[in-house]
Amino acid sequence: MTQVLRERPGAAVDASWTKTRIIGLLRGTLVPALIVGSFMSFLSAFETSGTPFVIRSILMISFAWIASLMGAAAFMFVEQAAWVRRAWWRVALASAILMFAPMGLVVWSGVNLVAPPQGDPPVSSIPGYIGTSLVTSLFFCFLVAWIRRTSIREGEAATAAPPPPKFLERLPLRLRGADVWAVEAEDHYLRIHSSKGQDLILMRLADAVAELDGVEGMQVHRSWWVARDAIADAKRGDGRATLTLKDGAQVPVSRTYAGELREKGWI
């Protein structure tokens, strides 16, 4: 008998989520650590100029990687507190306070392991390493927190922003990015009046009006759709109204739409 093994529901999603987190962790720690560590090695940081370049590079990259992991862990921990989450600078400050002392000890231990002094490692030098770690931890934690804050705000703005009207995708290339002022029906074509000039596209006016949803405007005649911001002047006379657009075009307003235009205060 052949037994069919069924995958636990959500297992694929969990695996994908785990893979994404791992990739994100590698990108967020290994790559910056490689760059920062290489730079520190080039500068012979922590008085390691007498250490061979390869060993010095491995040491500095290891320091940078450990610092990245410590920082990530510190950020995850402090963000659990509600009072910290209210301000990005609090997250940065609390994270730096959590990690600077352990990181200073890590650096002191690593330097003395690779380039051991004569006799026992000088304990008196620990405060200096911890002090340096405090400065660097504050700098990088505030930098990371500010970058994260900016990225989150940009993401929220992009999410909150409504998608552009579909009609704008149909504009000819030379009109892309222009403000659409009006759409005028001409037989089977539509004449587009815009801030970059005019052009024709093959489309029905009813379909264009539907795709312009989201733009403040309305159909004012069986052959015209007009954007509110495109109206330079409005005149009424002999029971009819006429709109003048920014490009000088004269748009007739039919009685069918005149009442709604008056209610909106357009005329």
N, C-alpha and C positions, 0 to 999 in steps of 0.2 A: 504494500500500500504506500502510495506516495503522499507524504505529509506536506501540506502547503504552509509555509511560514509567512504569517502576515506581519507586516511592519507596524509597530505601535503608532497610532495616530499622532501626528505632530513630530514624529522622530526626524523626518526629513527637514522640517522647519527648524528643529532644535540643532541639527547638524549644520544647516546653513548658517544659523545665527552664530553658532560657535566658531565656524570657519571665518565669518565676517569679523568677529571680535578679535580673533587671533591675527588676522591680516591687519586690522586696524592697530592692534598693539604693536606689531612689528614695524609698521610704518611710523607709528607715533613715538617709538623708542629707539629702535635700531638705527634708522636713517639719521635722525638728529644726533644720536650718540656718536655715530661714525664721523659726522662733520665736526661736531664740537670737540670730540676726542682728538681728531687729527690736528685741529687748530691748536689745542693745548699742547700736543706733542711737539708741534713746530716751535712753539714758544718756550719749550722746556719748562713747563709750569712746575711749581712745587720743588724748585731747585733740583731738577732731575737731569741737568745738562750733561752730567757725567755718565748717564745710563745710555747704553746703545739705543739707536733710534727705533729699531723694531720693537724692542722690549718696552721702551718708553711709550710707543704708540699703542701697544696692546694695553698697557696700564691705564693710559688716559682714556682710551675708548671704553675700557671696563668701568672706570669711574663715571664717565658720562652716561653709560647705559644703566648702571646701578642708580644714579641720581634720577634718571628718567623714570625708572620703575618706582623708586621711592616717591617721587613727585606724583605719579599717577595714583599710587595707593593713598597718599595724603589727601589728594583732591577728592577721591571717592569717599574717604572717611569723613572729612569736614563738611562735605555737601549733604550729609545726613542731618546736620543740625539746621533747624529752620532759621535761627538768627543769623547764621553764616550765609545762607543762600540768598538773603535779601540784598546783599551787595557783593559785587564781584571782587572788590578789593579785600573784603573780609575773608573770602575763600583763599585768595593769594596769601594774605598775611598768616592765616591759621595754618595753611599748608607749609609755608616756609618755616614757621616755628616748630612744626612737628618733625621736619626732616633735617634741619641744619646740623643739629648735634650728632645724630647717628651718621650723617654723611661725612662730617668732619672726622669722626673716628675711623670711618672706612678709608678715607684718604690717608690719614696718618699711618694706619696699619699697612696699607698697600705700599706707600713710599718706603717705609722702613723695612718691608719685606723684600722689595726689589733692590733697594740700595741701602742695606743695613749699615748703620754707623758702627764705629768701634765700641764694643761693649753693649750694654742694654740700650734700647731705644729711649731717647730723651723724653720723659713724660712731661717735662716742662714746656715742650713745644706743642703739646695738644691744644692749649687755648688759642694759639695762633692759627692752627688748622681749623678749629671750630669757628673762630672769628671770620676767617676767609670764607668758610662754608656758609655762614650766616649771610654775608653780603651777596654771594653768588645765588644762594637759594631765594633770597628776596627778589633779586633781579629777574631770575628765570620764572619764578612763580607768578610774579606780577605780569611779566610778558605773556606767559601762557594764558593766564586768566583773562587778560585784555583781548588776546586773539580769539579765545573761545567766546567771549562776550560779543565781539564784533561778528563772528561767524553765526552765532545764534540769532542775533538781530537781523542779519541779512537773510538767513533762512526763514525767519518768521515773516519778514517783509515779502519775500518771494512767495511764501505759502498763502499769505493773506491777499496778495494782489490778484484780482480777477484776471482770467485769461483775456487776451485782446479779442475784440470782435472778429469773427471768422471772415467777414467781408474784407478786412484789411489784408488778408493773405491773397486776395484776388487782384490787388492793385498791380498795375504794370510796374516794371522794375523802376522806371524813372520817377514814379510817384510813391515808392516805398518810403515809409517814415513820415509822410505828409499828413497834415490834418485834413480829414475829409469834410468839406463844407456843404456839399450838396450832391445829390444823385438825380440826374434828369433822364427820363426815358425818351429814346429816339428810335422808333420802330422796334427792331429786335435787340437794339443795343442800349447801353446806359452810358451817358456822358458823366464822367466824374469831375466835379469841381473841387479843387484842393488847393492847399497852400503852395504846392509846387506846380500848379498849372492844371490843364485838362487832358483827358484821354478817354478812349472808348473801350468798353469791354462787352462781350456778348453774355447777356444775363437778363432775367426778368426783374422788374422793379419790386414785385412782391417778395421775391427771394432775397433781394438785396436788403429790403427793409427788415426782414426776419433776421438776417445775419448781422445787421447793425445794432442789434439789441445790446445794450450796455453803453452806447453813445447817446448823450443827451440830444435828442432830435426827434422829428416826427414827419410823417407824410402830410404835406399841406395841399397837395393837388394829385389828381390821378397820375400825373407824370413827374411829380417832384417829391423828393425827400430832402429835408433841410436840417442841418445841425444848428443847435441853439446858438453856439458861439460864432457861427458864420454870418449871422444877421447884422448888417451894418445900419439898416434903417427899415422902418415899417410904415406904410401909408395906407390910409383907408379913404375911400371915396366912391360915390355912386354904388354903394352897397357891396363893393368888392375891396379886397386888400391886396397889397403888393409888397413883397419883401425884397430888399436890396442886399445882395451878398457882398462880402469883402472884395470879391473880384469884379464887382460891378454888375453881375448878372441880375436880371429882374425876374422874380419868381411869383407867379400868380397864386393866390390863395382861393381855393374854391369854397363855396358856402358849406359844403359837407364838413370841412375841417375848421372853418372860421370860428365857430363857437368854442371848440376846444382850445384853439390858439388864444382866444380872449380870456378864457378861464385860467390859462397858464401865464397870462400877462405878456405874451409875445407881441401882441398888437393892441 
